[in-house]
Amino acid sequence: MGSLPQEFSERLQPQTINSTKLHQLFETQRRIINYFFENLDFSQARSFSEALLNTHGTIFFTGIGKSGFVAQKVAQTLVSLGIRSGFLSATDALHGDIGIMGKGDTLVLFSKSGNTEELLRLVPCVKAKGVFLMGAFSSKDCLLSRECDLWVYLPLERELCPFDLAPVTSTAIQMVFGDTVAIALMGAKNLTRDEYAANHPAGRIGKCLIFKVKDLMRKQEQLPICKEGDLIMDQLAELTSKGCGCLLVVDNKHRLIGTFTDGDLRRTLKASKEGTFHLTVGEVCNRSPRTIGPNSMAVEAMQKMEAPPSPVQFLPVVDDQNVVIGIVTLHGLVSAGL
């Protein structure tokens, strides 16, 4: 086989990045972003935040290009905090989407230059609907600032781009500003941890604060139940078939007496050998197992399983009368995302 042409061979050569230059870029970006923090007018930032806080309607965000992505992210952050918010495409707004806005709403414009043509065309249409207009720009003398009811200047020394063109620093400070204001609103509205979790039911935080033991426990026919007088050999199928790794030993009123695990079986076999099969579950079960109530938080169950002196893989769930109503397993909690 012939060799590849030189131009293709060169393309296949692995490329590298100069570590010194990379470090310098990160240091430069840090310095430029610090310029934003050092020169931000906090009185403007406070007025901006309070105007959003006192919006009676919906807070909409818009921007063009990379600033549009920032606007969408900040809107989503507010939604996740339970604040009525949304992203409005400036282009689609001029073709009907502006109909979603009305008096009492606020529109926030994100733009580096403050002279974005698409936003300038949108402004008179928004004002005609009685919408409060706000902006965040990195230019003090810009056309949009003259049209806004309130705006804030986002100090930008320069872009990290060597040509000072690619929006890689301006969008970073837009994001920092927008998300910081969002957290300020979160604090002003006294959003609780539980309220935040309610807005994130699929996330780990939400699951930790929402799910209770009764939501995740096995119950009824899924429970590996036996009586203390049952022979171990007669309960092997129950021990292995329910997938809990244990037996819940109960009395005639279904009150918990103890637990017998597959680990207990191995230890009993080692100590008693064939005599094991003549023993009852009650003779070797643990009569002081850890338990938990159905209304306890699921994350509390996990913590209880992992507590000293040694971790366990399950917890019997009992009511106030010590009656067994379920079982929660470590595998079940992990599978649920905890």
Salt bridges, closest charged atoms under 4 A:
GLU7 OE1 - ARG11 NH2 3.93
GLU27 OE1 - ARG30 NH2 2.73
GLU50 OE2 - ARG46 NE 2.99
GLU117 OE2 - ARG121 NH1 3.18
ASP141 OD1 - ARG146 NH2 2.89
GLU147 OE1 - LYS127 NZ 3.26
GLU157 OE1 - ARG31 NH1 2.96
GLU159 OE2 - LYS112 NZ 2.92
ASP179 OD2 - LYS73 NZ 2.71
GLU228 OE1 - ARG287 NH2 2.84
GLU238 OE2 - LYS242 NZ 2.91
ASP251 OD2 - ARG255 NE 2.91
ASP264 OD1 - ARG267 NH2 2.71
